Amino acid sequence: MSDVSRRYFLFGSLLAGMIPRRGFGSVPSLKFLGPYTEWMLLGSVAARVPGKLLWDPKKMEFTNNREANKYVRPVFRKGWELKSII
């Protein structure tokens, strides 16, 4: 297993609660995982659009880039819409 693959495996295992670390016990706290997941997903949006992005966590949108906001709430085809959860 390459060094990079090993890091991803250990990271995924930590988030899945398979490796107890730093007081998380066997199941990581949702208080930790919620913001961390948001951070990871925002990074994937930042990789798709150029420039600096400013995130408003209360509104759940980027304040300076409309193109980036398209990735936050995608448009679904008719019949595949989701009810708003916010």
N, C-alpha and C positions, 0 to 999 in steps of 0.2 A: 504494500500500500504506500503510495507516495506521501510525502510530508503534507501536501495540501489536502489530499483526500483524508488523511488521518485527522487533520484539524477540523474539517467539515463534519466528520463522523463524531468526534468528541464534542463539538459544539452542538450538533443535533441531539446527541445523547444527553447532554446536560439539560437542554431545553425540554426534552422528553421526560426528564426525571430519572434517568437510568443511572446517573452517577451523582451521588450526594456531594455537594460542594458548598462551602462557605455558609453553612447554616440553613440551606434550603431544604435539607432532609431529602426524602425520596421524591417529593413532588414540589417543583418550583412554585413559588407564590404567584398568583395572578396579578398581584400588585406590581410584581417585577415584570412579568411576561407581557402584560398589556402595553405599557409604554415601549418596551423593547420591540415588540412586533410592529407597532406603529412606526418606530424609527427605521426598522428594516424595510418596510414597505415604502416609506417616503424616500429612502435611498434608491429604490428601484425606479421610482418616478423621476428622481433627479438624474439618473443615468440616461433617461430618454429625452430630456429637454436641456437646451443649453442655458448657461447663466446661473446666477444665484437665485435661490427660491426662498421666499419667506412664508412660513407655515403658521396659520392661525388655528390652534388646537380646539378652541371653543366652537368656531364655525366649521371646522374640518375642511378647510380650503386654503389654497395658496393665494396670498393677497396680491402678488405681483405677476402672476403668469396664468392666463386663461387656458393656454394649451396644456399646462400641467394638471389643471383641474379636471380635464377630460379623463385622465387616468384614475382620478379619485372616485368618481361616480360615473361609470360607463353607461352608455345608452344601449338598451336591450331591444331586440326585435319584438314586434307585436306577438303577444302570446307568451313571451318569455320574461315579462317584466317582474320585478320584485317589489313587494310592498316596502315602503320606507320604514326603516327601523329607528330613524332619528327624528 
